[in-house]
Amino acid sequence: MFKKIIEWLKIKYNEIFFIGCDDKLPPPLSREEELHYLTLYKMGDESAKEVLIEHNLRLVVFLAKKYESTGYDIEDLVSIGSIGLIKGINTYKIDKNIKLATYASRCIANEILMFIRKNKNRKGEISLEDALNYDSEGNELHLEDIMGTDEDLVVKEFESNEERSVLQREIERLEPRDKEIIAKVRAVESFSEIKEISKEEAIEKGLFNVIGTEMDDEYISVLKSKILNPEIVKEQGKKLKVVYTPLHGTGNTIAGRLFKEIGMENVYVVPEQKDPDGEFPTVSYPNPEDKAAFKLALELAKKEDADVVLATDPDADRLGIFAKDAKTGEYMEYTGNMSALLIAEYRIEQMKEKGILPEDGMFITTIVSSDLAKAIAKYYNLECIEVLTGFKNIGRIMRQEEEKNGMKYVFGFEESYGCLIGDYARDKDGIAAVMALCEAACYYASKGKTLWDAMEDIYKKYGYYKEAQVSIVMEGAEGAEKIKEMMTNMRNTPVEKIGEYKVLTFKDVEKDYVKDMVTGEESKTGLPKSNVLYYALEDNNWCCVRPSGTEPKIKLYMGVKGTSDADAAKKLEALKEAMVAIVK
């Protein structure tokens, strides 16, 4: 059958170009064309199925090339992958709001992997732990990692030998505990080495334990102890209306209970999204950063005249919000910076007012988050500590400064919609953010203000801060080389001006190097090495550049401070254009 498929391909196209997927293979269909042929096929039109197969052969070839190093003939791998493609087309459901290529990639890769594992005794031992690539955090991706995942992980170039060397150097810079974990994982050559035990035997030996409601009880107790104005929450919770959606994730179980226990009596959970469902049937992307994910929640909010709209992501560690503007009646979207800093300002102000704000307190943020954090920290005499992206870095510094310098954690956040209100954890907590946001809403309501009013007050107090992120995609080996060249050029010849703003400080985190562009003084960043360039500009503006660890793109971050919302928006747009021009 495999040969028949290959022969069919050869008959159709005369010859097959495997490397680079030459134009001898038909191009991918547009989304509209794809839906058209899928509909025809589901109605029984077999010729439509043939069109779908033909226009997805590039994907099969591309994926098959990833496993060429296993020793199997490329034609065999393409044949096997084609079977996976056909299975994917047969089982694909149009109503699931997922691209056919994304779904089919899983089927193709799994079909090839099953073939390889089935025949490993003939071709030598294959380990699912063999390193293939690495993610944005520097963690290795293995064969088992790509099974069942979407195309942004499957359809990527394997790292080169040079990149593997870079990865190894980065591993050597890790903390001893992290290096030990990686070493143990990489030491496993085959799943056959992993010891197995029955559930019954594990129970008998005391190795199997079920975490019950006692953990929920303890967690909720800790969160409730973090409430600064419980009586105000109980009073205003009778009137304040909140719409909440867990976006088909886990959040409702704990959040629903917490709402009741703190006194929020008017909470409306989006019914279509309240239960866990890994298919996420009502959203194309269950991410609180995406406004489209709020569609049903906003509809419910307008129906119930809600004051606040809250959404947590599926694992409930991040929070997105909309708040009603009483002046216009519109629901205003908050960025991750805005929602976190609203919570921070409320909690820190109240802690100071109650005399419980530590003198040696620390406010931890990331280098690509809003500089408004620095302004708030300075106002309340807190130490503002910047770390690299990733909440693990916030958790690491929190522990480090607590143990070594006796500092007290007050608040931490990253711009990607994650924050932590206390030192009871080492990672972002969306449920705690829900509680803190509700408390802030109740407090400001007691003062006759909405959350949007409170945000405006923060801007009037500290200045109008705005941030943006731009990703520039550069596909293929040529794109990867160009990104590398860009970073090298910007690293070796730091610009003195970006747009209309002078560069005051240039940071090269990879080289642990800081240069004061005014005085020429040089120093160290004090940050773990990472391929990041940071520019502190005059007038409290900044830019940051880094390549993506998982995708063929270079990422630009930037922030400005304005005298008004319109002024900040104008400055941000100009800075964005200037930064893109420099990179390109």
Protein Blocks (a to p, Z undefined) as FASTA:
>chain_A
ZZmmmmmmmmmnopacfehpaakbccdddfklmmmmmmmmmnopaklmmmmmmmmmmmmm
mmmmmmmmnopafklmmmmmmmmmmmmmmmpcfklopafklmmmmmmmmmmmmmmmmmmm
mnopadfkbcfbdcfkopacdfklmgopafklmmccdddfklmmmmmmmmmmpcfklmmm
mmmmmmpmbfklpccddfklmmmnopaccddfklmmmmmmmmmmmpmblmlmmmmmmmmc
cdddeehpaklmmmmmmmmmnopabbcddfklmpgcfklmmbcbdcfkbmklmmmmmmmm
mmnopabdcdddfkopaccdddddfknopacdddfklmmmmmmmmmmmmmmmnopacfkb
ccdddfkbcfklmmmmmmnopacddddehjklmmmmmmmmmmmnopacfbdcdfkopacf
bfkbcbdcfklmmmmmmmmmmmmmmnopafklmmmmmmmmnopcdddddddddehjklmm
mmmmmmmmmmmmccfbehjbccfbdcdfklopacdfknopacdehiacddddddddehhi
acdddddfkbccdddddddddfbfklmmmmmmmmmmmmmmmmZZ
